[in-house]
Amino acid sequence: MTGSNGSNERRPEDRSGGLPRGSKQYFNSYHSVLKMLPYQQIDRVVDLLTQARQEGRTVFVFGNGGSAALASHFACDLGKGTPRDNQTKLFRVVSLADNVSLITAWANDRSYEDVFLEQMRNLIVPGDVAFAISGSGNSPNVLRALEYGKAVGATTVGLTGFSGGKVKSWCDLCVIVPAENMQVIEDFHLRVCHAIFLGVGQRILSGCRLAAAAAQND
C-alpha cells in the first residue's frame, strides 16, 4: 500500500525497481535483499526496545498507509505477545495510527502533517522511543513527529527503504531495507518487525532464566 494524502510515500510507479515479469521474479528479488539487510542495526533496535521495556519507557509507533497497518500490528505484537516475567514490567507501546477520530480531527483542524506530532505532544517524555515506519523515508508527518521526539529527548528509530530518505537524518537508529521496490520494502518491514519482536522476547526470557538461577543460588 502507498501513503495517504500528504504522506509523500513513494508510489510503485515512481521507483518500482522494474516491475517483475512474474511471481517468481518478484520472490527471487528477496535473495539480494536478505544478503544486504543491516542485521547488526536490527539487533541494536532489539537491545534498545528491551531496555525501554526494562526502564518502563513508552514506545510510540507510527506510519502512513501500509506502514500505519504495520504500526498497529507491531504495537500489538510488543504489547501482547512479549513474555511477561511479572506484572510490574509490561511493555508500554502505543500505535499513533489507530485513533481515527483523533487523526482526522487534527488533519481537518490543523494539518495532516501534524497528526502524529500532536498525539505525541500529549504523552511523550524524555527517554521514550519514537519509532517511525516509512517506505520512502520522506513522509512529512513522520518527519515532523521524529523531529519533535528528538527535541524532547526521546530516542528516535526509523524503519525505511530505498536510500533511507530524510528519516535517517532524524534517527538515532535507522534500519534501511536495501530494495528499490515499495512492495518488497513493505514485505521486509513486516519481517524486520517480527525479527525485532522475537528478539525482544528472547532477551526477556533469557533475563528471566538468569534471575531464576540467581534466586536459586541465594
MIDOSE-1310 file (N, C-alpha, C; in nm, 2 decimals, decimal comma, always signed):
residues 218
mtgs	+0,08/-0,12/+0,00/+0,00/+0,00/+0,00/+0,09/+0,12/+0,00; +0,04/+0,23/-0,06/+0,11/+0,36/-0,05/+0,04/+0,45/+0,05; +0,11/+0,56/+0,07/+0,06/+0,65/+0,18/-0,06/+0,73/+0,13; -0,13/+0,79/+0,23/-0,25/+0,86/+0,20/-0,21/+1,01/+0,18
ngsn	-0,31/+1,10/+0,17/-0,29/+1,23/+0,13/-0,19/+1,30/+0,22; -0,09/+1,36/+0,16/+0,01/+1,44/+0,23/+0,13/+1,36/+0,28; +0,13/+1,23/+0,26/+0,23/+1,14/+0,32/+0,36/+1,14/+0,24; +0,35/+1,17/+0,10/+0,47/+1,17/+0,02/+0,53/+1,03/+0,01
errp	+0,46/+0,92/+0,05/+0,51/+0,79/+0,03/+0,54/+0,77/-0,12; +0,65/+0,71/-0,15/+0,68/+0,68/-0,29/+0,59/+0,58/-0,35; +0,53/+0,61/-0,46/+0,44/+0,51/-0,53/+0,51/+0,41/-0,61; +0,45/+0,29/-0,63/+0,52/+0,19/-0,71/+0,57/+0,23/-0,85
edrs	+0,49/+0,32/-0,91/+0,53/+0,37/-1,04/+0,65/+0,46/-1,04; +0,68/+0,52/-0,92/+0,79/+0,62/-0,91/+0,92/+0,55/-0,91; +0,93/+0,45/-0,82/+1,06/+0,37/-0,81/+1,02/+0,23/-0,78; +0,98/+0,16/-0,89/+0,95/+0,02/-0,87/+1,07/-0,08/-0,87
gglp	+1,18/-0,02/-0,92/+1,30/-0,11/-0,94/+1,28/-0,20/-1,06; +1,18/-0,17/-1,14/+1,15/-0,26/-1,25/+1,04/-0,35/-1,21; +0,92/-0,34/-1,28/+0,81/-0,43/-1,24/+0,84/-0,57/-1,27; +0,82/-0,67/-1,18/+0,85/-0,81/-1,21/+0,77/-0,86/-1,32
rgsk	+0,83/-0,95/-1,40/+0,76/-1,01/-1,51/+0,67/-1,13/-1,47; +0,68/-1,17/-1,34/+0,60/-1,28/-1,29/+0,63/-1,29/-1,14; +0,55/-1,38/-1,08/+0,57/-1,40/-0,93/+0,70/-1,45/-0,90; +0,76/-1,54/-0,98/+0,89/-1,60/-0,95/+1,00/-1,49/-0,94
qyfn	+1,00/-1,40/-1,04/+1,09/-1,29/-1,04/+1,08/-1,20/-0,91; +0,95/-1,18/-0,88/+0,93/-1,10/-0,76/+0,99/-1,16/-0,63; +0,96/-1,29/-0,61/+1,02/-1,36/-0,50/+1,17/-1,38/-0,50; +1,22/-1,40/-0,62/+1,37/-1,41/-0,64/+1,44/-1,28/-0,59
syhs	+1,37/-1,17/-0,60/+1,43/-1,04/-0,56/+1,46/-1,04/-0,41; +1,40/-1,13/-0,33/+1,42/-1,14/-0,19/+1,57/-1,18/-0,16; +1,63/-1,26/-0,25/+1,76/-1,31/-0,22/+1,86/-1,20/-0,20; +1,86/-1,10/-0,29/+1,96/-0,99/-0,28/+1,93/-0,91/-0,15
vlkm	+1,81/-0,89/-0,12/+1,77/-0,81/+0,00/+1,82/-0,88/+0,12; +1,80/-1,01/+0,13/+1,84/-1,08/+0,25/+1,99/-1,08/+0,27; +2,07/-1,07/+0,16/+2,21/-1,07/+0,18/+2,26/-0,93/+0,23; +2,18/-0,83/+0,20/+2,23/-0,69/+0,24/+2,15/-0,63/+0,36
lpyq	+2,06/-0,70/+0,42/+1,99/-0,64/+0,53/+2,09/-0,60/+0,64; +2,07/-0,49/+0,71/+2,16/-0,45/+0,82/+2,13/-0,52/+0,95; +2,17/-0,64/+0,96/+2,14/-0,73/+1,07/+2,19/-0,67/+1,20; +2,31/-0,61/+1,20/+2,36/-0,55/+1,33/+2,27/-0,44/+1,38
qidr	+2,22/-0,36/+1,28/+2,14/-0,25/+1,32/+2,00/-0,30/+1,38; +1,95/-0,40/+1,32/+1,83/-0,46/+1,37/+1,85/-0,51/+1,51; +1,96/-0,58/+1,54/+1,99/-0,62/+1,67/+2,00/-0,51/+1,77; +2,05/-0,40/+1,72/+2,06/-0,28/+1,81/+1,92/-0,23/+1,85
vvdl	+1,83/-0,24/+1,76/+1,69/-0,20/+1,79/+1,63/-0,29/+1,89; +1,66/-0,42/+1,88/+1,62/-0,52/+1,98/+1,67/-0,48/+2,11; +1,80/-0,45/+2,12/+1,86/-0,41/+2,25/+1,79/-0,28/+2,31; +1,76/-0,19/+2,22/+1,70/-0,06/+2,26/+1,56/-0,08/+2,32
ltqa	+1,48/-0,16/+2,25/+1,34/-0,18/+2,29/+1,34/-0,27/+2,42; +1,43/-0,36/+2,43/+1,44/-0,44/+2,55/+1,47/-0,35/+2,67; +1,56/-0,26/+2,65/+1,60/-0,17/+2,76/+1,48/-0,07/+2,79; +1,41/-0,03/+2,68/+1,30/+0,06/+2,71/+1,19/-0,01/+2,79
rqeg	+1,17/-0,13/+2,77/+1,07/-0,21/+2,85/+1,12/-0,22/+2,99; +1,25/-0,25/+3,01/+1,30/-0,27/+3,14/+1,29/-0,14/+3,22; +1,30/-0,03/+3,16/+1,30/+0,10/+3,22/+1,16/+0,17/+3,23; +1,06/+0,10/+3,18/+0,93/+0,15/+3,18/+0,90/+0,26/+3,08
rtvf	+0,98/+0,27/+2,97/+0,96/+0,37/+2,87/+0,84/+0,34/+2,78; +0,79/+0,44/+2,72/+0,68/+0,41/+2,62/+0,74/+0,42/+2,48; +0,69/+0,33/+2,39/+0,73/+0,32/+2,25/+0,61/+0,37/+2,17; +0,63/+0,47/+2,09/+0,53/+0,53/+2,00/+0,56/+0,49/+1,86
vfgn	+0,47/+0,41/+1,79/+0,49/+0,36/+1,66/+0,40/+0,43/+1,56; +0,45/+0,47/+1,45/+0,36/+0,55/+1,35/+0,40/+0,53/+1,21; +0,31/+0,55/+1,12/+0,34/+0,55/+0,97/+0,21/+0,57/+0,90; +0,22/+0,58/+0,77/+0,10/+0,60/+0,68/+0,07/+0,48/+0,59
ggsa	-0,06/+0,46/+0,56/-0,09/+0,36/+0,46/-0,06/+0,22/+0,51; +0,02/+0,14/+0,43/+0,06/+0,01/+0,48/+0,15/+0,02/+0,60; +0,22/+0,13/+0,61/+0,31/+0,14/+0,73/+0,22/+0,17/+0,86; +0,10/+0,23/+0,84/+0,01/+0,25/+0,95/-0,04/+0,12/+1,00
alas	-0,07/+0,03/+0,90/-0,12/-0,10/+0,94/-0,01/-0,18/+1,01; +0,11/-0,17/+0,97/+0,22/-0,23/+1,03/+0,25/-0,17/+1,17; +0,23/-0,04/+1,19/+0,25/+0,02/+1,32/+0,15/-0,04/+1,42; +0,03/-0,06/+1,38/-0,07/-0,12/+1,46/-0,04/-0,27/+1,49
hfac	+0,01/-0,34/+1,39/+0,05/-0,48/+1,41/+0,16/-0,49/+1,50; +0,26/-0,41/+1,48/+0,39/-0,42/+1,57/+0,36/-0,38/+1,71; +0,27/-0,28/+1,73/+0,23/-0,24/+1,87/+0,16/-0,36/+1,94; +0,07/-0,43/+1,86/+0,00/-0,54/+1,92/+0,10/-0,65/+1,96
dlgk	+0,19/-0,68/+1,87/+0,29/-0,79/+1,90/+0,37/-0,75/+2,03; +0,42/-0,63/+2,03/+0,50/-0,59/+2,15/+0,42/-0,59/+2,28; +0,30/-0,53/+2,27/+0,21/-0,51/+2,38/+0,15/-0,64/+2,44; +0,12/-0,73/+2,35/+0,05/-0,85/+2,40/+0,14/-0,97/+2,39
gtpr	+0,23/-0,98/+2,29/+0,30/-1,10/+2,26/+0,43/-1,12/+2,33; +0,49/-1,02/+2,39/+0,61/-1,04/+2,46/+0,59/-1,11/+2,59; +0,68/-1,19/+2,63/+0,67/-1,26/+2,76/+0,66/-1,16/+2,88; +0,58/-1,20/+2,98/+0,56/-1,12/+3,10/+0,63/-1,19/+3,22
dnqt	+0,74/-1,14/+3,26/+0,81/-1,21/+3,37/+0,73/-1,18/+3,50; +0,67/-1,06/+3,51/+0,58/-1,03/+3,63/+0,50/-0,91/+3,59; +0,40/-0,88/+3,67/+0,31/-0,78/+3,63/+0,36/-0,63/+3,65; +0,48/-0,62/+3,69/+0,54/-0,48/+3,71/+0,62/-0,44/+3,59
klfr	+0,65/-0,53/+3,50/+0,73/-0,50/+3,38/+0,65/-0,54/+3,26; +0,57/-0,45/+3,22/+0,49/-0,47/+3,10/+0,54/-0,38/+2,99; +0,51/-0,41/+2,86/+0,56/-0,33/+2,75/+0,46/-0,21/+2,73; +0,51/-0,09/+2,74/+0,43/+0,03/+2,72/+0,45/+0,07/+2,57
vvsl	+0,35/+0,04/+2,49/+0,36/+0,07/+2,35/+0,23/+0,12/+2,29; +0,24/+0,22/+2,21/+0,12/+0,28/+2,15/+0,14/+0,30/+2,00; +0,04/+0,26/+1,92/+0,03/+0,29/+1,78/-0,04/+0,42/+1,76; +0,03/+0,52/+1,70/-0,04/+0,65/+1,68/-0,12/+0,65/+1,55
adnv	-0,13/+0,53/+1,49/-0,21/+0,52/+1,36/-0,35/+0,47/+1,39; -0,39/+0,44/+1,51/-0,51/+0,37/+1,54/-0,64/+0,45/+1,57; -0,62/+0,58/+1,62/-0,73/+0,66/+1,67/-0,78/+0,74/+1,55; -0,88/+0,69/+1,47/-0,92/+0,75/+1,35/-0,99/+0,89/+1,38
slit	-1,06/+0,90/+1,49/-1,12/+1,03/+1,53/-1,02/+1,13/+1,55; -0,92/+1,10/+1,63/-0,81/+1,19/+1,66/-0,73/+1,23/+1,54; -0,70/+1,13/+1,46/-0,62/+1,16/+1,34/-0,69/+1,26/+1,25; -0,82/+1,23/+1,22/-0,90/+1,31/+1,13/-0,93/+1,45/+1,19
awan	-0,94/+1,46/+1,32/-0,96/+1,59/+1,38/-0,84/+1,68/+1,36; -0,72/+1,62/+1,39/-0,60/+1,70/+1,37/-0,58/+1,74/+1,22; -0,61/+1,64/+1,13/-0,59/+1,66/+0,99/-0,68/+1,77/+0,94; -0,81/+1,77/+0,99/-0,91/+1,87/+0,95/-0,89/+2,00/+1,00
drsy	-0,85/+2,01/+1,13/-0,84/+2,14/+1,20/-0,71/+2,20/+1,20; -0,60/+2,12/+1,17/-0,47/+2,18/+1,17/-0,40/+2,14/+1,04; -0,35/+2,02/+1,03/-0,28/+1,98/+0,91/-0,25/+1,83/+0,92; -0,26/+1,76/+0,81/-0,22/+1,61/+0,81/-0,08/+1,59/+0,85
edvf	+0,01/+1,69/+0,83/+0,15/+1,68/+0,87/+0,16/+1,67/+1,02; +0,06/+1,71/+1,10/+0,07/+1,72/+1,25/+0,00/+1,60/+1,32; -0,05/+1,50/+1,24/-0,14/+1,40/+1,31/-0,07/+1,31/+1,41; +0,06/+1,29/+1,39/+0,14/+1,21/+1,48/+0,20/+1,30/+1,59
leqm	+0,26/+1,41/+1,54/+0,32/+1,50/+1,64/+0,23/+1,54/+1,75; +0,11/+1,58/+1,72/+0,01/+1,63/+1,82/-0,03/+1,52/+1,92; -0,04/+1,40/+1,87/-0,07/+1,29/+1,96/+0,05/+1,26/+2,06; +0,17/+1,27/+2,00/+0,29/+1,25/+2,09/+0,30/+1,36/+2,19
rnli	+0,27/+1,49/+2,15/+0,29/+1,60/+2,24/+0,22/+1,58/+2,37; +0,10/+1,51/+2,37/+0,03/+1,49/+2,50/+0,10/+1,38/+2,59; +0,18/+1,30/+2,53/+0,22/+1,18/+2,60/+0,37/+1,16/+2,62; +0,45/+1,19/+2,52/+0,59/+1,15/+2,52/+0,67/+1,23/+2,62
vpgd	+0,77/+1,16/+2,68/+0,86/+1,23/+2,78/+1,00/+1,18/+2,74; +1,10/+1,25/+2,79/+1,24/+1,22/+2,77/+1,27/+1,07/+2,80; +1,34/+1,00/+2,71/+1,37/+0,86/+2,74/+1,28/+0,77/+2,67; +1,16/+0,81/+2,62/+1,07/+0,73/+2,55/+1,13/+0,71/+2,41
vafa	+1,06/+0,62/+2,33/+1,11/+0,59/+2,19/+1,00/+0,63/+2,09; +1,04/+0,70/+1,99/+0,96/+0,73/+1,87/+1,01/+0,65/+1,76; +0,92/+0,55/+1,71/+0,95/+0,45/+1,62/+0,87/+0,48/+1,49; +0,94/+0,53/+1,38/+0,88/+0,56/+1,26/+0,89/+0,46/+1,15
isgs	+0,78/+0,43/+1,08/+0,79/+0,34/+0,97/+0,75/+0,41/+0,84; +0,83/+0,41/+0,74/+0,81/+0,49/+0,62/+0,88/+0,42/+0,51; +0,81/+0,37/+0,41/+0,88/+0,31/+0,29/+0,98/+0,40/+0,22; +0,93/+0,52/+0,20/+1,02/+0,62/+0,13/+1,11/+0,69/+0,22
gnsp	+1,07/+0,71/+0,35/+1,15/+0,78/+0,44/+1,13/+0,93/+0,43; +1,03/+0,98/+0,35/+1,01/+1,12/+0,33/+0,87/+1,17/+0,36; +0,79/+1,10/+0,44/+0,66/+1,14/+0,47/+0,67/+1,26/+0,57; +0,61/+1,37/+0,54/+0,62/+1,49/+0,62/+0,57/+1,47/+0,76
nvlr	+0,46/+1,40/+0,78/+0,40/+1,38/+0,92/+0,50/+1,29/+1,00; +0,56/+1,20/+0,94/+0,66/+1,11/+1,01/+0,78/+1,19/+1,05; +0,83/+1,28/+0,95/+0,95/+1,36/+0,98/+0,92/+1,46/+1,09; +0,80/+1,52/+1,09/+0,77/+1,61/+1,20/+0,76/+1,55/+1,34
aley	+0,71/+1,43/+1,34/+0,70/+1,35/+1,47/+0,84/+1,32/+1,52; +0,92/+1,27/+1,43/+1,06/+1,24/+1,47/+1,14/+1,36/+1,52; +1,12/+1,47/+1,45/+1,18/+1,60/+1,49/+1,14/+1,64/+1,63; +1,01/+1,63/+1,65/+0,95/+1,66/+1,79/+1,01/+1,56/+1,89
gkav	+1,00/+1,43/+1,86/+1,05/+1,34/+1,96/+1,20/+1,36/+2,00; +1,28/+1,39/+1,90/+1,42/+1,42/+1,92/+1,44/+1,55/+2,01; +1,35/+1,65/+1,98/+1,36/+1,77/+2,06/+1,33/+1,76/+2,20; +1,24/+1,66/+2,24/+1,20/+1,65/+2,38/+1,29/+1,54/+2,45
gatt	+1,38/+1,48/+2,38/+1,47/+1,39/+2,44/+1,44/+1,24/+2,43; +1,35/+1,21/+2,33/+1,32/+1,07/+2,31/+1,43/+1,01/+2,22; +1,44/+0,88/+2,22/+1,52/+0,81/+2,12/+1,44/+0,78/+2,00; +1,50/+0,81/+1,88/+1,43/+0,80/+1,76/+1,48/+0,69/+1,67
vglt	+1,38/+0,61/+1,62/+1,41/+0,49/+1,54/+1,34/+0,50/+1,41; +1,40/+0,46/+1,30/+1,33/+0,46/+1,17/+1,34/+0,32/+1,11; +1,24/+0,28/+1,04/+1,24/+0,17/+0,95/+1,19/+0,21/+0,82; +1,28/+0,21/+0,72/+1,25/+0,26/+0,59/+1,31/+0,18/+0,48
gfsg	+1,32/+0,23/+0,36/+1,37/+0,16/+0,24/+1,44/+0,25/+0,14; +1,46/+0,21/+0,02/+1,54/+0,28/-0,08/+1,67/+0,33/-0,02; +1,70/+0,46/-0,02/+1,83/+0,50/+0,04/+1,81/+0,56/+0,18; +1,69/+0,55/+0,24/+1,66/+0,59/+0,37/+1,58/+0,72/+0,38
gkvk	+1,59/+0,80/+0,27/+1,51/+0,93/+0,27/+1,56/+1,02/+0,38; +1,48/+1,12/+0,41/+1,51/+1,22/+0,51/+1,50/+1,16/+0,65; +1,43/+1,05/+0,67/+1,41/+0,99/+0,80/+1,54/+0,96/+0,87; +1,64/+0,91/+0,79/+1,76/+0,86/+0,85/+1,84/+0,97/+0,92
swcd	+1,82/+1,10/+0,88/+1,89/+1,21/+0,94/+1,83/+1,24/+1,08; +1,71/+1,20/+1,10/+1,64/+1,23/+1,23/+1,64/+1,11/+1,33; +1,71/+1,01/+1,29/+1,70/+0,88/+1,37/+1,83/+0,85/+1,44; +1,82/+0,81/+1,57/+1,94/+0,76/+1,64/+1,97/+0,62/+1,59
lcvi	+1,87/+0,54/+1,55/+1,89/+0,41/+1,48/+1,80/+0,41/+1,36; +1,85/+0,37/+1,25/+1,77/+0,36/+1,13/+1,80/+0,23/+1,06; +1,69/+0,15/+1,04/+1,70/+0,02/+0,96/+1,65/+0,05/+0,82; +1,74/+0,04/+0,72/+1,70/+0,06/+0,58/+1,70/-0,07/+0,51
vpae	+1,58/-0,10/+0,46/+1,57/-0,22/+0,37/+1,63/-0,19/+0,24; +1,73/-0,26/+0,19/+1,80/-0,23/+0,07/+1,73/-0,28/-0,05; +1,62/-0,21/-0,09/+1,54/-0,25/-0,21/+1,49/-0,13/-0,28; +1,46/-0,14/-0,40/+1,41/-0,03/-0,48/+1,26/-0,05/-0,52
nmqv	+1,20/-0,14/-0,47/+1,06/-0,17/-0,50/+0,97/-0,16/-0,37; +0,87/-0,07/-0,37/+0,80/-0,04/-0,25/+0,73/-0,17/-0,19; +0,68/-0,25/-0,27/+0,62/-0,37/-0,22/+0,72/-0,47/-0,15; +0,83/-0,48/-0,21/+0,94/-0,56/-0,15/+0,98/-0,50/-0,01
iedf	+0,99/-0,37/-0,01/+1,03/-0,30/+0,11/+0,92/-0,32/+0,22; +0,80/-0,31/+0,18/+0,69/-0,33/+0,28/+0,69/-0,48/+0,33; +0,72/-0,57/+0,24/+0,73/-0,71/+0,28/+0,83/-0,73/+0,39; +0,95/-0,67/+0,36/+1,06/-0,69/+0,46/+1,04/-0,60/+0,59
hlrv	+0,96/-0,50/+0,58/+0,93/-0,42/+0,70/+0,86/-0,51/+0,80; +0,77/-0,59/+0,75/+0,69/-0,68/+0,84/+0,79/-0,79/+0,90; +0,88/-0,84/+0,81/+0,97/-0,94/+0,86/+1,07/-0,88/+0,96; +1,12/-0,76/+0,94/+1,20/-0,69/+1,04/+1,13/-0,67/+1,17
chai	+1,01/-0,63/+1,16/+0,93/-0,61/+1,29/+0,91/-0,74/+1,36; +0,89/-0,85/+1,29/+0,87/-0,98/+1,35/+1,01/-1,03/+1,42; +1,12/-1,00/+1,35/+1,25/-1,03/+1,40/+1,28/-0,96/+1,53; +1,24/-0,83/+1,53/+1,26/-0,74/+1,65/+1,18/-0,80/+1,76
flgv	+1,05/-0,83/+1,73/+0,96/-0,88/+1,83/+1,01/-1,01/+1,90; +1,05/-1,10/+1,81/+1,11/-1,23/+1,86/+1,24/-1,21/+1,94; +1,32/-1,12/+1,89/+1,44/-1,09/+1,96/+1,42/-1,03/+2,10; +1,33/-0,94/+2,11/+1,29/-0,88/+2,24/+1,24/-0,99/+2,33
gqri	+1,15/-1,08/+2,28/+1,10/-1,19/+2,36/+1,21/-1,28/+2,41; +1,31/-1,31/+2,33/+1,42/-1,39/+2,37/+1,50/-1,33/+2,47; +1,53/-1,20/+2,46/+1,60/-1,13/+2,56/+1,53/-1,13/+2,70; +1,40/-1,12/+2,69/+1,32/-1,12/+2,82/+1,33/-1,26/+2,88
lsgc	+1,31/-1,36/+2,80/+1,32/-1,50/+2,86/+1,45/-1,53/+2,91; +1,56/-1,48/+2,85/+1,70/-1,51/+2,90/+1,71/-1,44/+3,03; +1,66/-1,31/+3,04/+1,67/-1,24/+3,17/+1,59/-1,31/+3,28; +1,48/-1,37/+3,25/+1,40/-1,45/+3,35/+1,48/-1,57/+3,39
rlaa	+1,54/-1,64/+3,30/+1,62/-1,76/+3,34/+1,74/-1,72/+3,43; +1,81/-1,61/+3,40/+1,92/-1,57/+3,48/+1,87/-1,53/+3,62; +1,76/-1,46/+3,62/+1,70/-1,42/+3,76/+1,66/-1,54/+3,84; +1,60/-1,64/+3,77/+1,56/-1,76/+3,84/+1,68/-1,83/+3,90
aaaq	+1,79/-1,84/+3,81/+1,91/-1,91/+3,85/+1,98/-1,84/+3,97; +1,98/-1,71/+3,97/+2,04/-1,63/+4,08/+1,96/-1,65/+4,21; +1,83/-1,66/+4,19/+1,74/-1,67/+4,31/+1,77/-1,81/+4,38; +1,79/-1,91/+4,29/+1,82/-2,05/+4,35/+1,95/-2,05/+4,42
nd	+2,05/-1,97/+4,38/+2,18/-1,97/+4,44/+2,19/-1,89/+4,56; +2,09/-1,81/+4,59/+2,09/-1,72/+4,71/+2,08/-1,81/+4,84
